[in-house]
Amino acid sequence: MSVILTEADLADAIELAEQKHKKDGVLLVEEFNQALLSLKPVNVLKNIFTEITTSGELKDNLVNTSAGVAAGYAAKMLVAGKSAGLVRNIAGNALQFGISNVVSRNPETIKLIGNTLLLFGKQLFRKKQAPDLLNHQLNNESVS
């Protein structure tokens, strides 16, 4: 700032300070309104949902945990069923807890085991391929 020597300089300095004050006031009101909008429950939920869907690690954790809970629940239903005695319910709950933890903590191993079982199942139930059938028919005709 320059040195104020005259009344005109003082009036100019006051006017500049008032303009700066108005501009700062408008910015402050805009920032306050923006903060108020971001604190509304709907916007908080939108931000959380956006964060969940954009974060790859969080998405993986959610999928792994869901798979663990589903596997644990399925194991409990296999052991205890819907209406079982006290001992079977306790065993089912323990099994559900254990399997849920194992599946959610070791997703890569579970995926590997699942893919291996799937490939084994595909090979087990695979149809004979056409060239094998042709070779088999040709061999049978030459023998006759």
N, CA, C and O atoms as a GROMACS GRO file, in nm:
protein
  576
    1MET      N    1   0.083  -0.118   0.000
    1MET     CA    2   0.000   0.000   0.000
    1MET      C    3   0.087   0.124   0.000
    1MET      O    4   0.198   0.125   0.054
    2SER      N    5   0.035   0.226  -0.061
    2SER     CA    6   0.109   0.352  -0.066
    2SER      C    7   0.076   0.436   0.057
    2SER      O    8  -0.022   0.411   0.128
    3VAL      N    9   0.157   0.534   0.078
    3VAL     CA   10   0.139   0.623   0.193
    3VAL      C   11   0.025   0.720   0.161
    3VAL      O   12   0.018   0.774   0.050
    4ILE      N   13  -0.063   0.741   0.258
    4ILE     CA   14  -0.178   0.830   0.240
    4ILE      C   15  -0.140   0.968   0.292
    4ILE      O   16  -0.110   0.985   0.410
    5LEU      N   17  -0.141   1.066   0.200
    5LEU     CA   18  -0.101   1.201   0.238
    5LEU      C   19  -0.218   1.299   0.234
    5LEU      O   20  -0.222   1.395   0.312
    6THR      N   21  -0.311   1.277   0.144
    6THR     CA   22  -0.421   1.372   0.129
    6THR      C   23  -0.554   1.303   0.157
    6THR      O   24  -0.563   1.181   0.171
    7GLU      N   25  -0.657   1.387   0.165
    7GLU     CA   26  -0.791   1.334   0.187
    7GLU      C   27  -0.837   1.250   0.067
    7GLU      O   28  -0.909   1.152   0.085
    8ALA      N   29  -0.798   1.288  -0.052
    8ALA     CA   30  -0.834   1.213  -0.173
    8ALA      C   31  -0.772   1.073  -0.168
    8ALA      O   32  -0.836   0.974  -0.203
    9ASP      N   33  -0.644   1.067  -0.125
    9ASP     CA   34  -0.578   0.937  -0.111
    9ASP      C   35  -0.650   0.852  -0.007
    9ASP      O   36  -0.667   0.731  -0.024
   10LEU      N   37  -0.694   0.917   0.102
   10LEU     CA   38  -0.766   0.846   0.208
   10LEU      C   39  -0.900   0.794   0.155
   10LEU      O   40  -0.939   0.681   0.185
   11ALA      N   41  -0.970   0.874   0.077
   11ALA     CA   42  -1.099   0.833   0.021
   11ALA      C   43  -1.080   0.716  -0.076
   11ALA      O   44  -1.159   0.622  -0.077
   12ASP      N   45  -0.973   0.721  -0.157
   12ASP     CA   46  -0.944   0.611  -0.249
   12ASP      C   47  -0.912   0.482  -0.172
   12ASP      O   48  -0.958   0.374  -0.209
   13ALA      N   49  -0.834   0.495  -0.067
   13ALA     CA   50  -0.797   0.378   0.013
   13ALA      C   51  -0.920   0.319   0.081
   13ALA      O   52  -0.934   0.196   0.088
   14ILE      N   53  -1.008   0.405   0.130
   14ILE     CA   54  -1.132   0.357   0.193
   14ILE      C   55  -1.219   0.286   0.090
   14ILE      O   56  -1.276   0.180   0.119
   15GLU      N   57  -1.230   0.344  -0.030
   15GLU     CA   58  -1.311   0.281  -0.134
   15GLU      C   59  -1.254   0.144  -0.173
   15GLU      O   60  -1.330   0.049  -0.190
   16LEU      N   61  -1.123   0.135  -0.188
   16LEU     CA   62  -1.060   0.006  -0.220
   16LEU      C   63  -1.086  -0.096  -0.110
   16LEU      O   64  -1.114  -0.213  -0.139
   17ALA      N   65  -1.076  -0.053   0.015
   17ALA     CA   66  -1.100  -0.144   0.128
   17ALA      C   67  -1.246  -0.190   0.129
   17ALA      O   68  -1.274  -0.306   0.158
   18GLU      N   69  -1.339  -0.099   0.099
   18GLU     CA   70  -1.481  -0.136   0.095
   18GLU      C   71  -1.510  -0.234  -0.018
   18GLU      O   72  -1.586  -0.329   0.001
   19GLN      N   73  -1.450  -0.213  -0.136
   19GLN     CA   74  -1.469  -0.306  -0.247
   19GLN      C   75  -1.414  -0.445  -0.213
   19GLN      O   76  -1.476  -0.548  -0.242
   20LYS      N   77  -1.295  -0.445  -0.150
   20LYS     CA   78  -1.235  -0.573  -0.109
   20LYS      C   79  -1.324  -0.642  -0.006
   20LYS      O   80  -1.341  -0.764  -0.010
   21HIS      N   81  -1.381  -0.563   0.085
   21HIS     CA   82  -1.469  -0.617   0.188
   21HIS      C   83  -1.594  -0.679   0.125
   21HIS      O   84  -1.638  -0.787   0.164
   22LYS      N   85  -1.653  -0.609   0.026
   22LYS     CA   86  -1.772  -0.661  -0.042
   22LYS      C   87  -1.740  -0.791  -0.116
   22LYS      O   88  -1.814  -0.889  -0.108
   23LYS      N   89  -1.626  -0.790  -0.189
   23LYS     CA   90  -1.588  -0.910  -0.264
   23LYS      C   91  -1.562  -1.027  -0.169
   23LYS      O   92  -1.605  -1.139  -0.196
   24ASP      N   93  -1.493  -1.003  -0.059
   24ASP     CA   94  -1.468  -1.108   0.040
   24ASP      C   95  -1.598  -1.157   0.103
   24ASP      O   96  -1.614  -1.276   0.130
   25GLY      N   97  -1.693  -1.065   0.124
   25GLY     CA   98  -1.823  -1.102   0.180
   25GLY      C   99  -1.900  -1.193   0.086
   25GLY      O  100  -1.959  -1.292   0.129
   26VAL      N  101  -1.900  -1.159  -0.042
   26VAL     CA  102  -1.969  -1.242  -0.142
   26VAL      C  103  -1.905  -1.381  -0.148
   26VAL      O  104  -1.975  -1.482  -0.152
   27LEU      N  105  -1.771  -1.387  -0.149
   27LEU     CA  106  -1.702  -1.516  -0.150
   27LEU      C  107  -1.733  -1.598  -0.026
   27LEU      O  108  -1.752  -1.720  -0.033
   28LEU      N  109  -1.739  -1.530   0.089
   28LEU     CA  110  -1.768  -1.600   0.214
   28LEU      C  111  -1.910  -1.658   0.212
   28LEU      O  112  -1.931  -1.771   0.255
   29VAL      N  113  -2.006  -1.582   0.162
   29VAL     CA  114  -2.144  -1.631   0.153
   29VAL      C  115  -2.152  -1.750   0.057
   29VAL      O  116  -2.221  -1.848   0.086
   30GLU      N  117  -2.082  -1.741  -0.058
   30GLU     CA  118  -2.082  -1.853  -0.153
   30GLU      C  119  -2.021  -1.979  -0.091
   30GLU      O  120  -2.075  -2.088  -0.108
   31GLU      N  121  -1.910  -1.964  -0.021
   31GLU     CA  122  -1.846  -2.079   0.044
   31GLU      C  123  -1.936  -2.137   0.153
   31GLU      O  124  -1.943  -2.259   0.170
   32PHE      N  125  -2.004  -2.050   0.226
   32PHE     CA  126  -2.095  -2.097   0.331
   32PHE      C  127  -2.210  -2.177   0.269
   32PHE      O  128  -2.245  -2.284   0.319
   33ASN      N  129  -2.268  -2.124   0.161
   33ASN     CA  130  -2.378  -2.195   0.095
   33ASN      C  131  -2.332  -2.329   0.038
   33ASN      O  132  -2.404  -2.428   0.043
   34GLN      N  133  -2.210  -2.331  -0.018
   34GLN     CA  134  -2.154  -2.456  -0.071
   34GLN      C  135  -2.136  -2.557   0.042
   34GLN      O  136  -2.168  -2.675   0.025
   35ALA      N  137  -2.084  -2.513   0.156
   35ALA     CA  138  -2.065  -2.603   0.270
   35ALA      C  139  -2.200  -2.652   0.322
   35ALA      O  140  -2.214  -2.769   0.359
   36LEU      N  141  -2.298  -2.564   0.326
   36LEU     CA  142  -2.431  -2.601   0.372
   36LEU      C  143  -2.494  -2.706   0.280
   36LEU      O  144  -2.556  -2.802   0.328
   37LEU      N  145  -2.478  -2.689   0.149
   37LEU     CA  146  -2.530  -2.787   0.054
   37LEU      C  147  -2.460  -2.922   0.070
   37LEU      O  148  -2.525  -3.027   0.061
   38SER      N  149  -2.330  -2.920   0.093
   38SER     CA  150  -2.257  -3.047   0.104
   38SER      C  151  -2.291  -3.121   0.233
   38SER      O  152  -2.264  -3.241   0.242
   39LEU      N  153  -2.347  -3.053   0.331
   39LEU     CA  154  -2.381  -3.118   0.457
   39LEU      C  155  -2.524  -3.172   0.461
   39LEU      O  156  -2.563  -3.236   0.559
   40LYS      N  157  -2.601  -3.148   0.357
   40LYS     CA  158  -2.737  -3.205   0.353
   40LYS      C  159  -2.726  -3.356   0.345
   40LYS      O  160  -2.638  -3.408   0.276
   41PRO      N  161  -2.814  -3.428   0.414
   41PRO     CA  162  -2.804  -3.575   0.417
   41PRO      C  163  -2.804  -3.640   0.278
   41PRO      O  164  -2.732  -3.737   0.255
   42VAL      N  165  -2.884  -3.587   0.186
   42VAL     CA  166  -2.889  -3.645   0.052
   42VAL      C  167  -2.753  -3.633  -0.016
   42VAL      O  168  -2.705  -3.727  -0.078
   43ASN      N  169  -2.691  -3.516  -0.003
   43ASN     CA  170  -2.561  -3.494  -0.065
   43ASN      C  171  -2.452  -3.575   0.002
   43ASN      O  172  -2.359  -3.622  -0.064
   44VAL      N  173  -2.462  -3.593   0.134
   44VAL     CA  174  -2.364  -3.676   0.205
   44VAL      C  175  -2.373  -3.819   0.154
   44VAL      O  176  -2.271  -3.882   0.128
   45LEU      N  177  -2.496  -3.870   0.138
   45LEU     CA  178  -2.514  -4.006   0.086
   45LEU      C  179  -2.464  -4.017  -0.057
   45LEU      O  180  -2.402  -4.117  -0.094
   46LYS      N  181  -2.490  -3.915  -0.140
   46LYS     CA  182  -2.441  -3.917  -0.278
   46LYS      C  183  -2.289  -3.923  -0.281
   46LYS      O  184  -2.230  -3.999  -0.358
   47ASN      N  185  -2.226  -3.842  -0.196
   47ASN     CA  186  -2.079  -3.840  -0.192
   47ASN      C  187  -2.024  -3.974  -0.147
   47ASN      O  188  -1.925  -4.022  -0.201
   48ILE      N  189  -2.087  -4.034  -0.047
   48ILE     CA  190  -2.041  -4.165   0.001
   48ILE      C  191  -2.057  -4.269  -0.110
   48ILE      O  192  -1.966  -4.349  -0.133
   49PHE      N  193  -2.171  -4.269  -0.177
   49PHE     CA  194  -2.195  -4.365  -0.285
   49PHE      C  195  -2.094  -4.346  -0.398
   49PHE      O  196  -2.042  -4.444  -0.451
   50THR      N  197  -2.068  -4.221  -0.435
   50THR     CA  198  -1.970  -4.192  -0.540
   50THR      C  199  -1.832  -4.241  -0.499
   50THR      O  200  -1.759  -4.298  -0.579
   51GLU      N  201  -1.797  -4.217  -0.373
   51GLU     CA  202  -1.668  -4.260  -0.322
   51GLU      C  203  -1.656  -4.412  -0.327
   51GLU      O  204  -1.551  -4.466  -0.362
   52ILE      N  205  -1.763  -4.481  -0.292
   52ILE     CA  206  -1.761  -4.628  -0.292
   52ILE      C  207  -1.746  -4.680  -0.434
   52ILE      O  208  -1.668  -4.773  -0.459
   53THR      N  209  -1.820  -4.622  -0.528
   53THR     CA  210  -1.818  -4.674  -0.665
   53THR      C  211  -1.690  -4.639  -0.739
   53THR      O  212  -1.652  -4.710  -0.832
   54THR      N  213  -1.622  -4.532  -0.701
   54THR     CA  214  -1.500  -4.494  -0.771
   54THR      C  215  -1.376  -4.556  -0.708
   54THR      O  216  -1.273  -4.567  -0.774
   55SER      N  217  -1.384  -4.595  -0.583
   55SER     CA  218  -1.268  -4.653  -0.516
   55SER      C  219  -1.261  -4.802  -0.545
   55SER      O  220  -1.346  -4.879  -0.500
   56GLY      N  221  -1.160  -4.843  -0.620
   56GLY     CA  222  -1.145  -4.984  -0.656
   56GLY      C  223  -1.121  -5.073  -0.536
   56GLY      O  224  -1.178  -5.182  -0.526
   57GLU      N  225  -1.037  -5.026  -0.444
   57GLU     CA  226  -1.006  -5.107  -0.325
   57GLU      C  227  -1.130  -5.127  -0.238
   57GLU      O  228  -1.155  -5.237  -0.189
   58LEU      N  229  -1.205  -5.021  -0.220
   58LEU     CA  230  -1.326  -5.030  -0.138
   58LEU      C  231  -1.429  -5.123  -0.203
   58LEU      O  232  -1.497  -5.199  -0.135
   59LYS      N  233  -1.440  -5.114  -0.336
   59LYS     CA  234  -1.532  -5.201  -0.409
   59LYS      C  235  -1.491  -5.347  -0.392
   59LYS      O  236  -1.576  -5.434  -0.370
   60ASP      N  237  -1.360  -5.375  -0.403
   60ASP     CA  238  -1.312  -5.512  -0.386
   60ASP      C  239  -1.341  -5.563  -0.246
   60ASP      O  240  -1.383  -5.677  -0.228
   61ASN      N  241  -1.317  -5.477  -0.146
   61ASN     CA  242  -1.345  -5.518  -0.008
   61ASN      C  243  -1.493  -5.548   0.012
   61ASN      O  244  -1.529  -5.644   0.080
   62LEU      N  245  -1.578  -5.467  -0.047
   62LEU     CA  246  -1.723  -5.488  -0.035
   62LEU      C  247  -1.764  -5.620  -0.101
   62LEU      O  248  -1.845  -5.694  -0.045
   63VAL      N  249  -1.710  -5.648  -0.217
   63VAL     CA  250  -1.743  -5.772  -0.288
   63VAL      C  251  -1.691  -5.892  -0.208
   63VAL      O  252  -1.761  -5.992  -0.193
   64ASN      N  253  -1.568  -5.882  -0.158
   64ASN     CA  254  -1.510  -5.994  -0.083
   64ASN      C  255  -1.589  -6.022   0.045
   64ASN      O  256  -1.615  -6.137   0.079
   65THR      N  257  -1.627  -5.916   0.114
   65THR     CA  258  -1.705  -5.934   0.237
   65THR      C  259  -1.842  -5.993   0.207
   65THR      O  260  -1.889  -6.081   0.278
   66SER      N  261  -1.905  -5.944   0.101
   66SER     CA  262  -2.036  -5.998   0.062
   66SER      C  263  -2.027  -6.146   0.026
   66SER      O  264  -2.112  -6.226   0.064
   67ALA      N  265  -1.922  -6.182  -0.047
   67ALA     CA  266  -1.904  -6.323  -0.083
   67ALA      C  267  -1.881  -6.407   0.041
   67ALA      O  268  -1.931  -6.519   0.051
   68GLY      N  269  -1.805  -6.354   0.137
   68GLY     CA  270  -1.780  -6.426   0.261
   68GLY      C  271  -1.907  -6.448   0.340
   68GLY      O  272  -1.931  -6.558   0.391
   69VAL      N  273  -1.988  -6.344   0.351
   69VAL     CA  274  -2.114  -6.356   0.426
   69VAL      C  275  -2.207  -6.456   0.357
   69VAL      O  276  -2.271  -6.538   0.423
   70ALA      N  277  -2.215  -6.449   0.224
   70ALA     CA  278  -2.302  -6.541   0.150
   70ALA      C  279  -2.256  -6.686   0.166
   70ALA      O  280  -2.338  -6.775   0.186
   71ALA      N  281  -2.125  -6.708   0.157
   71ALA     CA  282  -2.073  -6.844   0.173
   71ALA      C  283  -2.097  -6.896   0.314
   71ALA      O  284  -2.133  -7.012   0.333
   72GLY      N  285  -2.078  -6.809   0.413
   72GLY     CA  286  -2.102  -6.849   0.551
   72GLY      C  287  -2.248  -6.882   0.575
   72GLY      O  288  -2.280  -6.980   0.643
   73TYR      N  289  -2.336  -6.803   0.520
   73TYR     CA  290  -2.480  -6.827   0.537
   73TYR      C  291  -2.520  -6.958   0.470
   73TYR      O  292  -2.599  -7.036   0.526
   74ALA      N  293  -2.467  -6.982   0.350
   74ALA     CA  294  -2.498  -7.107   0.280
   74ALA      C  295  -2.449  -7.228   0.360
   74ALA      O  296  -2.518  -7.329   0.368
   75ALA      N  297  -2.330  -7.217   0.418
   75ALA     CA  298  -2.277  -7.328   0.499
   75ALA      C  299  -2.363  -7.351   0.622
   75ALA      O  300  -2.388  -7.465   0.660
   76LYS      N  301  -2.409  -7.242   0.683
   76LYS     CA  302  -2.495  -7.256   0.801
   76LYS      C  303  -2.625  -7.326   0.763
   76LYS      O  304  -2.673  -7.412   0.836
   77MET      N  305  -2.683  -7.288   0.649
   77MET     CA  306  -2.808  -7.350   0.607
   77MET      C  307  -2.788  -7.499   0.577
   77MET      O  308  -2.878  -7.579   0.603
   78LEU      N  309  -2.672  -7.535   0.524
   78LEU     CA  310  -2.645  -7.676   0.497
   78LEU      C  311  -2.634  -7.757   0.626
   78LEU      O  312  -2.680  -7.871   0.633
   79VAL      N  313  -2.573  -7.697   0.728
   79VAL     CA  314  -2.552  -7.769   0.854
   79VAL      C  315  -2.675  -7.764   0.942
   79VAL      O  316  -2.722  -7.868   0.989
   80ALA      N  317  -2.728  -7.646   0.964
   80ALA     CA  318  -2.834  -7.630   1.063
   80ALA      C  319  -2.974  -7.629   1.002
   80ALA      O  320  -3.069  -7.670   1.068
   81GLY      N  321  -2.988  -7.584   0.881
   81GLY     CA  322  -3.121  -7.572   0.823
   81GLY      C  323  -3.197  -7.457   0.887
   81GLY      O  324  -3.139  -7.378   0.962
   82LYS      N  325  -3.324  -7.447   0.857
   82LYS     CA  326  -3.403  -7.337   0.912
   82LYS      C  327  -3.448  -7.364   1.054
   82LYS      O  328  -3.447  -7.274   1.137
   83SER      N  329  -3.486  -7.485   1.083
   83SER     CA  330  -3.531  -7.516   1.219
   83SER      C  331  -3.450  -7.635   1.270
   83SER      O  332  -3.482  -7.750   1.242
   84ALA      N  333  -3.347  -7.604   1.345
   84ALA     CA  334  -3.261  -7.709   1.399
   84ALA      C  335  -3.255  -7.694   1.550
   84ALA      O  336  -3.302  -7.594   1.606
   85GLY      N  337  -3.198  -7.792   1.614
   85GLY     CA  338  -3.185  -7.787   1.759
   85GLY      C  339  -3.079  -7.688   1.801
   85GLY      O  340  -3.012  -7.626   1.717
   86LEU      N  341  -3.063  -7.673   1.930
   86LEU     CA  342  -2.970  -7.576   1.987
   86LEU      C  343  -2.826  -7.605   1.945
   86LEU      O  344  -2.754  -7.514   1.905
   87VAL      N  345  -2.786  -7.729   1.953
   87VAL     CA  346  -2.647  -7.765   1.921
   87VAL      C  347  -2.620  -7.741   1.773
   87VAL      O  348  -2.514  -7.688   1.737
   88ARG      N  349  -2.712  -7.779   1.686
   88ARG     CA  350  -2.693  -7.757   1.542
   88ARG      C  351  -2.692  -7.608   1.509
   88ARG      O  352  -2.618  -7.565   1.420
   89ASN      N  353  -2.774  -7.529   1.579
   89ASN     CA  354  -2.773  -7.384   1.557
   89ASN      C  355  -2.639  -7.324   1.598
   89ASN      O  356  -2.584  -7.240   1.526
   90ILE      N  357  -2.587  -7.366   1.712
   90ILE     CA  358  -2.457  -7.315   1.758
   90ILE      C  359  -2.348  -7.356   1.660
   90ILE      O  360  -2.263  -7.274   1.624
   91ALA      N  361  -2.350  -7.482   1.618
   91ALA     CA  362  -2.250  -7.529   1.521
   91ALA      C  363  -2.264  -7.453   1.389
   91ALA      O  364  -2.163  -7.417   1.328
   92GLY      N  365  -2.386  -7.428   1.346
   92GLY     CA  366  -2.409  -7.353   1.222
   92GLY      C  367  -2.359  -7.210   1.231
   92GLY      O  368  -2.300  -7.159   1.136
   93ASN      N  369  -2.383  -7.146   1.346
   93ASN     CA  370  -2.335  -7.009   1.364
   93ASN      C  371  -2.183  -7.004   1.365
   93ASN      O  372  -2.123  -6.915   1.304
   94ALA      N  373  -2.120  -7.100   1.433
   94ALA     CA  374  -1.974  -7.105   1.437
   94ALA      C  375  -1.918  -7.128   1.296
   94ALA      O  376  -1.821  -7.064   1.256
   95LEU      N  377  -1.980  -7.220   1.224
   95LEU     CA  378  -1.936  -7.248   1.087
   95LEU      C  379  -1.955  -7.126   0.997
   95LEU      O  380  -1.869  -7.094   0.916
   96GLN      N  381  -2.068  -7.058   1.013
   96GLN     CA  382  -2.094  -6.937   0.934
   96GLN      C  383  -1.988  -6.832   0.961
   96GLN      O  384  -1.935  -6.771   0.868
   97PHE      N  385  -1.956  -6.810   1.088
   97PHE     CA  386  -1.855  -6.711   1.124
   97PHE      C  387  -1.719  -6.749   1.066
   97PHE      O  388  -1.650  -6.665   1.008
   98GLY      N  389  -1.681  -6.875   1.081
   98GLY     CA  390  -1.551  -6.920   1.033
   98GLY      C  391  -1.538  -6.910   0.882
   98GLY      O  392  -1.438  -6.859   0.831
   99ILE      N  393  -1.638  -6.959   0.811
   99ILE     CA  394  -1.631  -6.957   0.665
   99ILE      C  395  -1.637  -6.814   0.613
   99ILE      O  396  -1.568  -6.780   0.516
  100SER      N  397  -1.717  -6.729   0.675
  100SER     CA  398  -1.724  -6.588   0.633
  100SER      C  399  -1.587  -6.523   0.645
  100SER      O  400  -1.544  -6.451   0.555
  101ASN      N  401  -1.519  -6.548   0.756
  101ASN     CA  402  -1.386  -6.489   0.775
  101ASN      C  403  -1.286  -6.544   0.675
  101ASN      O  404  -1.209  -6.468   0.617
  102VAL      N  405  -1.286  -6.674   0.654
  102VAL     CA  406  -1.190  -6.735   0.562
  102VAL      C  407  -1.211  -6.683   0.420
  102VAL      O  408  -1.115  -6.647   0.352
  103VAL      N  409  -1.335  -6.680   0.375
  103VAL     CA  410  -1.363  -6.637   0.238
  103VAL      C  411  -1.332  -6.489   0.218
  103VAL      O  412  -1.274  -6.452   0.116
  104SER      N  413  -1.369  -6.405   0.314
  104SER     CA  414  -1.346  -6.262   0.296
  104SER      C  415  -1.199  -6.224   0.310
  104SER      O  416  -1.156  -6.122   0.256
  105ARG      N  417  -1.120  -6.305   0.380
  105ARG     CA  418  -0.977  -6.274   0.397
  105ARG      C  419  -0.890  -6.336   0.290
  105ARG      O  420  -0.777  -6.293   0.271
  106ASN      N  421  -0.939  -6.436   0.219
  106ASN     CA  422  -0.860  -6.505   0.116
  106ASN      C  423  -0.935  -6.510  -0.017
  106ASN      O  424  -0.959  -6.619  -0.069
  107PRO      N  425  -0.973  -6.396  -0.072
  107PRO     CA  426  -1.055  -6.400  -0.194
  107PRO      C  427  -0.981  -6.457  -0.315
  107PRO      O  428  -1.042  -6.525  -0.398
  108GLU      N  429  -0.851  -6.431  -0.326
  108GLU     CA  430  -0.778  -6.481  -0.442
  108GLU      C  431  -0.771  -6.633  -0.441
  108GLU      O  432  -0.786  -6.697  -0.545
  109THR      N  433  -0.748  -6.691  -0.324
  109THR     CA  434  -0.743  -6.837  -0.313
  109THR      C  435  -0.878  -6.897  -0.346
  109THR      O  436  -0.887  -6.998  -0.416
  110ILE      N  437  -0.984  -6.836  -0.296
  110ILE     CA  438  -1.119  -6.886  -0.322
  110ILE      C  439  -1.150  -6.877  -0.472
  110ILE      O  440  -1.209  -6.969  -0.528
  111LYS      N  441  -1.111  -6.766  -0.537
  111LYS     CA  442  -1.133  -6.752  -0.681
  111LYS      C  443  -1.056  -6.860  -0.758
  111LYS      O  444  -1.108  -6.917  -0.854
  112LEU      N  445  -0.933  -6.887  -0.717
  112LEU     CA  446  -0.852  -6.988  -0.783
  112LEU      C  447  -0.917  -7.126  -0.769
  112LEU      O  448  -0.925  -7.201  -0.866
  113ILE      N  449  -0.962  -7.159  -0.649
  113ILE     CA  450  -1.028  -7.288  -0.626
  113ILE      C  451  -1.156  -7.296  -0.708
  113ILE      O  452  -1.184  -7.400  -0.769
  114GLY      N  453  -1.234  -7.188  -0.709
  114GLY     CA  454  -1.359  -7.187  -0.786
  114GLY      C  455  -1.334  -7.205  -0.935
  114GLY      O  456  -1.404  -7.281  -1.001
  115ASN      N  457  -1.233  -7.135  -0.988
  115ASN     CA  458  -1.202  -7.149  -1.131
  115ASN      C  459  -1.154  -7.290  -1.163
  115ASN      O  460  -1.188  -7.345  -1.268
  116THR      N  461  -1.074  -7.348  -1.074
  116THR     CA  462  -1.026  -7.485  -1.095
  116THR      C  463  -1.142  -7.583  -1.097
  116THR      O  464  -1.149  -7.670  -1.184
  117LEU      N  465  -1.234  -7.569  -1.002
  117LEU     CA  466  -1.351  -7.657  -0.998
  117LEU      C  467  -1.438  -7.638  -1.122
  117LEU      O  468  -1.493  -7.735  -1.176
  118LEU      N  469  -1.451  -7.515  -1.167
  118LEU     CA  470  -1.531  -7.487  -1.286
  118LEU      C  471  -1.470  -7.553  -1.409
  118LEU      O  472  -1.541  -7.613  -1.489
  119LEU      N  473  -1.338  -7.541  -1.425
  119LEU     CA  474  -1.271  -7.605  -1.538
  119LEU      C  475  -1.284  -7.757  -1.531
  119LEU      O  476  -1.306  -7.822  -1.633
  120PHE      N  477  -1.270  -7.812  -1.411
  120PHE     CA  478  -1.284  -7.956  -1.393
  120PHE      C  479  -1.425  -8.000  -1.431
  120PHE      O  480  -1.443  -8.102  -1.498
  121GLY      N  481  -1.524  -7.924  -1.388
  121GLY     CA  482  -1.663  -7.955  -1.422
  121GLY      C  483  -1.688  -7.948  -1.571
  121GLY      O  484  -1.759  -8.032  -1.626
  122LYS      N  485  -1.630  -7.849  -1.637
  122LYS     CA  486  -1.647  -7.836  -1.783
  122LYS      C  487  -1.586  -7.956  -1.854
  122LYS      O  488  -1.644  -8.009  -1.948
  123GLN      N  489  -1.467  -7.999  -1.809
  123GLN     CA  490  -1.402  -8.114  -1.872
  123GLN      C  491  -1.479  -8.242  -1.845
  123GLN      O  492  -1.486  -8.330  -1.932
  124LEU      N  493  -1.536  -8.253  -1.728
  124LEU     CA  494  -1.608  -8.373  -1.690
  124LEU      C  495  -1.735  -8.392  -1.774
  124LEU      O  496  -1.768  -8.504  -1.812
  125PHE      N  497  -1.805  -8.283  -1.801
  125PHE     CA  498  -1.932  -8.290  -1.872
  125PHE      C  499  -1.920  -8.249  -2.019
  125PHE      O  500  -2.022  -8.223  -2.084
  126ARG      N  501  -1.801  -8.244  -2.070
  126ARG     CA  502  -1.779  -8.202  -2.208
  126ARG      C  503  -1.823  -8.312  -2.304
  126ARG      O  504  -1.806  -8.430  -2.274
  127LYS      N  505  -1.880  -8.274  -2.417
  127LYS     CA  506  -1.922  -8.370  -2.520
  127LYS      C  507  -1.799  -8.412  -2.600
  127LYS      O  508  -1.699  -8.341  -2.606
  128LYS      N  509  -1.809  -8.530  -2.661
  128LYS     CA  510  -1.702  -8.573  -2.750
  128LYS      C  511  -1.699  -8.480  -2.869
  128LYS      O  512  -1.803  -8.438  -2.920
  129GLN      N  513  -1.579  -8.449  -2.914
  129GLN     CA  514  -1.566  -8.359  -3.027
  129GLN      C  515  -1.586  -8.435  -3.157
  129GLN      O  516  -1.566  -8.557  -3.161
  130ALA      N  517  -1.623  -8.366  -3.261
  130ALA     CA  518  -1.654  -8.426  -3.391
  130ALA      C  519  -1.538  -8.506  -3.449
  130ALA      O  520  -1.562  -8.618  -3.496
  131PRO      N  521  -1.412  -8.458  -3.448
  131PRO     CA  522  -1.304  -8.539  -3.506
  131PRO      C  523  -1.288  -8.673  -3.435
  131PRO      O  524  -1.256  -8.772  -3.500
  132ASP      N  525  -1.310  -8.679  -3.305
  132ASP     CA  526  -1.300  -8.805  -3.233
  132ASP      C  527  -1.408  -8.901  -3.281
  132ASP      O  528  -1.382  -9.021  -3.297
  133LEU      N  529  -1.527  -8.852  -3.304
  133LEU     CA  530  -1.636  -8.937  -3.352
  133LEU      C  531  -1.606  -8.990  -3.492
  133LEU      O  532  -1.632  -9.106  -3.522
  134LEU      N  533  -1.552  -8.903  -3.579
  134LEU     CA  534  -1.518  -8.946  -3.715
  134LEU      C  535  -1.411  -9.053  -3.713
  134LEU      O  536  -1.422  -9.153  -3.783
  135ASN      N  537  -1.307  -9.032  -3.633
  135ASN     CA  538  -1.201  -9.131  -3.624
  135ASN      C  539  -1.256  -9.263  -3.571
  135ASN      O  540  -1.217  -9.370  -3.619
  136HIS      N  541  -1.344  -9.256  -3.476
  136HIS     CA  542  -1.403  -9.377  -3.418
  136HIS      C  543  -1.486  -9.451  -3.524
  136HIS      O  544  -1.480  -9.574  -3.532
  137GLN      N  545  -1.563  -9.378  -3.605
  137GLN     CA  546  -1.644  -9.440  -3.709
  137GLN      C  547  -1.557  -9.500  -3.818
  137GLN      O  548  -1.585  -9.609  -3.868
  138LEU      N  549  -1.450  -9.430  -3.856
  138LEU     CA  550  -1.360  -9.482  -3.958
  138LEU      C  551  -1.291  -9.609  -3.911
  138LEU      O  552  -1.274  -9.703  -3.988
  139ASN      N  553  -1.251  -9.611  -3.786
  139ASN     CA  554  -1.185  -9.729  -3.731
  139ASN      C  555  -1.281  -9.847  -3.728
  139ASN      O  556  -1.240  -9.960  -3.755
  140ASN      N  557  -1.406  -9.824  -3.696
  140ASN     CA  558  -1.506  -9.931  -3.691
  140ASN      C  559  -1.535  -9.986  -3.830
  140ASN      O  560  -1.556 -10.106  -3.845
  141GLU      N  561  -1.538  -9.901  -3.934
  141GLU     CA  562  -1.565  -9.945  -4.070
  141GLU      C  563  -1.450 -10.028  -4.125
  141GLU      O  564  -1.472 -10.126  -4.196
  142SER      N  565  -1.327  -9.989  -4.093
  142SER     CA  566  -1.212 -10.063  -4.146
  142SER      C  567  -1.199 -10.200  -4.082
  142SER      O  568  -1.145 -10.292  -4.143
  143VAL      N  569  -1.248 -10.216  -3.958
  143VAL     CA  570  -1.243 -10.343  -3.888
  143VAL      C  571  -1.344 -10.439  -3.948
  143VAL      O  572  -1.317 -10.558  -3.954
  144SER      N  573  -1.459 -10.393  -3.992
  144SER     CA  574  -1.566 -10.479  -4.043
  144SER      C  575  -1.534 -10.537  -4.177
  144SER      O  576  -1.615 -10.611  -4.233
   0.00000   0.00000   0.00000
